[in-house]
Structure formats: C-alpha cells, structure tokens
C-alpha cells in the first residue's frame, strides 16, 4: 500500500509541476487524418467509430522494444498481457493477448492486427505473432476500439490495430543503427536503411532481440527482417510491394507453482508478402491488395504445422458532389495448412471466405455526417454472415465533435478450435453488438485535446472450453454484457513538454482474463536542449488472470492491484547520435499478469541510436 501511495503522490506532484509550467501560444495539432476507419484517408472527426493514433515518436519515447506495450500507454480500454523481459510466445501459457473493452481470447483472435491494411494471422491458429512487431518499422499505429467487421470481416470483432510502416520520403539515403543492453542479458540490435530517388522509394530493416529471462529456462531470441519498395507509376497510381520474415525460439519453464517444472520449447517461423496498387483521383480513390502469410510451428510436445493465409482485397471510394462518400469492396481469403499433433496423421485443412460490402457517408448542413454500411460474408464452412453498421457525427464547431454508432462484430472459429485442441467441428461464429457515444473536444488553441467515450457491448455464442465432458470440448456457451467509460487527453503544455493520459472503467457481467476494472496511464515527455526525459506510470485495479496450471479448467485468480513507474532519459551530443538509458518498474513492484509467471522487478537497459 505504501508503494502505491508513493507512486500516486509522485503522479500528483508531477501533474502539478506540469501545469505550473509557463505555456506558449503555439498551436500544436495532432494528426487528425486516419485510414483504418474507412480504408482511405479521412478526417477522424467524421468517422463514427472510436479511432486512436500513436505516432512513432511516442513509441520511441517510451523505450519499448515491441509496439504492443505502447498500446496500454496511449490508448484507453486496451490491456496487453506480458511475461518475462521479452517474448510473448504462442503456447497455451503465452502472453501478447490483447483485450479491448473486456473482449479477449488466448491466443489473440478477437482483435485483428493489420500491417498496412493486410491481415496478419495464420491459417490454423488464427492469431498474429506478437513478437514480430518492432518499433523500428513503424510510422504510426491506428486503433479502432470496437467492432470493425464491416470493413475487415472475421477477427475484427473487438477491434483493429493497423500497423502503418515507414516510407522513405526524402531524396537520397537514410540509415539508422542502434542497440541496447540490459538486465538479464537482454539485448537488442537493429538497422534500417531508406532510399528515395524520384518516383522510387525503398525501406529495409533487420532486428535481433534476445534475453536470458528472469528464471531458468525462460530464454528467448528472435530475428526479423523487413523490406518494402514503392514506385509512383503516375500522379494517380502507386504500386508497393513488401516482404518480411521472423524466426524465434522461446523456452517456457512453466508456472512457479508447479512442483515439477515442465520445460516447453517453441520454434516458430512467420513470414508475409504483399502487393498493393493504389489509385487516387479527384473524386475517387481506392486500391487492390494481395497478401500471402506463411509460417511453421514446431513445439516440443510434438506438434508441427505449416500454415498459410492468402487473400485479395479490392475497394474504391467515390466522392460525390452531393456530399456523399461511398466505399464498396470485395474481399477473398483462403486459409489453412497441414497440422500434426504428434499422435495423429498429417491432415490438410483449408477454408475460404468471400465478402462484399458497401459503406456510405452523407454530410448534411456541413456539420452532420450520417454513416451506414452492410457486409455480406460467406465462409465455406459456416455459411453467410450479415454485418450492419450505423452511426453519425456532428461537428458543433471546429473544436467540438459528437459521435454515436451501433456496430456488429463477429469471429469465425479457428481451425485449431474446430479440429485440434479440445476440438468441436460443430462450432459456430461468435457475435457481438457495440453501442457507443463519444465527445471530442479541443481547448487552449487546440493544445489540449480530450476524448470521452461511453459504450455498451453485448455478445453471445462465445466459444469456451467445457469440462466435463471428458475429453474437454469447446462449445458456444458464453455470453457477455459489458459497459464502460474511456477517457484520453493529450496536452502540449509548451513546445518542449507534452503530456498524455488515459483512463478506462470496465463493468463486466462476468470476470474476464486480462480485463482490469480500472486502469490509468500517464506519460510526460520533456525536452531541454540535448536532453529528453519521458516518465510514464500505470495503475491497474482488479485484474484477473488464468490459472495456467490447468487452463482447460478456466480457473481465474484475482491478482493484487499494482502500480508501475518507467522512465527513459536520452541525450543527443550530436545530431546523428542518441545515447539513452531506460528504467522499468522503478518502484520494484511484485506482480503477475499471467498466473504463475512473475514479471521482472526493477530493470534497466542502456543503448545508442545512430542516424545518418
């Protein structure tokens, strides 16, 4: 309790110091243009859904090696599970699960992760590879908090995280090299190179992360490579192609509560390639995207799989003179692979999805925008699914916006759920409906931007493991009725001091893993000449975790509430060189997010960043 009081007192003192600073009259505006909410560039103010953004500068300022922990810091209503120093993993005791508004699954299949608009999950397990998303490749993140199935189909039931990658904008070469070393022999090395000449642009990166882990047999290492090339065919057409490959190996020594540890090893390779042709005319814009995800999973329990997820998307937005925007699209996807549990013969399993959708926005009286859309999706196993959405936004002024929407989300069962672990081939898709209203307000010459959202979500057909009967079997037996509040604020106190804070309150109809009732995140970034200091704090209240000693029993243990304090101090003795030190969990809080997996206490890492 004393530790919590000290952290809260520190936050109060920091806040007083921040607001005591003399402010300047500079008008500092945040980027208000988003892509994810409509598939083409549009003002965030007329998208009826709740859309958040995180810039690359914000991610870098926190010192995070992976982008997922930054979601907690800068976006309300989201919680990401973690364990160890590095390595989320993919096993039953893995972390990297993303919870939005109390909607969660392990592994993560309810929140869709995109890279430049392309889905990132594999064919059999249906979840993304959390360890592959590194900060060196990121331009910004866009997050839809709530169902986005109207545009993205299955797996976007709870929301969407779109990772928008870097693109070389300046002529010539740009090189960035860096590395860090810290507690528990934790190391990170990366290098990026960008090039632009006339109509041609290119970007490539290599990353390597490794750690010995905080316990015996919890070491982890990963190496990823990424390359992207773009060419401007004309003023109206651009073509982009990319390729990425990630390979990691992780050891899991099991819960500390096991009398006899059961070491578990995973060896995973994941890759993806995509091709996009974008067009932009005066009254119309859109594109064609093709993607192919592939990978292999080798687990020490004998399981082997070769996965794929291949698809194509065609969409176009038409901007009519009557103030009407209409987006129409067609999606096709084929996913599956060869799976072997070690005691069964290889089995080849493939499913297909095809969808058509239309989404329209009508602006009236220059202030009111009404939105409505409908998607019809056909799955080769589950048949047709109809997904509607409706919403409106009203701009009272340039500083005040009101939003309201009703949207449906759904998720089709994965091949793993149907045929592999606690299987049930008769499962049906999960479904939910989201109701929300939002208020966006700018103050102090747009230096202070706040957003308040109230929501209610109702879901049914939720897939859960049921025991008995024996053996365990997944069934559509779950439901939920959640409501809550999300608040976020960004304040440019002066040109050298920025503060971000968010708060979320979640009222659950039943306890949910990794869905805290309350969470507060505060981050302050101050720069002075060659120095930069970022301080962030997190408070979590009433978090539940799954008892992984018997995951099929779905026993949940309530953890103690906890506070965390992190800081990053950097200096630039010359324009091309940055030297930094990062301190995490500075109050040495003892806590668990995954049951039986203690999180690291106070830890540090130091590093350099060279830009040429």
Secondary structure, DSSP 8 states (H G I E B T S, - for coil): -HHHHHHHHHHHHHHHHHHHS-----------EESTTTSS-EEGGG-SS-EEEEEHHHHHHHT-SBSHHHHHHH-TTEEE---SSS---SSTT----EEETTB--SS--SEEEEETTEE---TTT----GGG-BGGGEEEEEEEES--HHHH-TT-SSEEEEEEE----SSEEEEEEEEEEEGGGEEEEEEEEEEEETTEEEEEEEEEEEE--SSTT--EEEEEEEEEEEEE-SSSEEEEEEEEEEEEEEEE---TT-SS---EEEEEEEEEEEEEEEEE-SSEEEEEEEEEEEEEEEETTS-EEEEEEEEEEEEEEEE-TTSEEEEEEEEEEEEEEEEE-SSS--EEEEEEEEEEEEEEEEEETTTEEEEEEEEEEEETTTEEEEEEEEEEEEESSSSEEEEEEEEEEEE---HHHHHTTT--TT---EEEEEEEEEEEEEETTTTEEEEEEEEEEEEEEEEEEE-SSSS-EEEEEEEEEEEEEEEEEEEEEETTEEEEEEEEEEE-SS--BT--SEEEEEEEEEEETTEEEEEEEEEEES-EEE-GGGGGGT-EEE---EEEEEEEEEEEEETTEEEEEEEESTT----EEETTEE---SEEEEEEEEE-
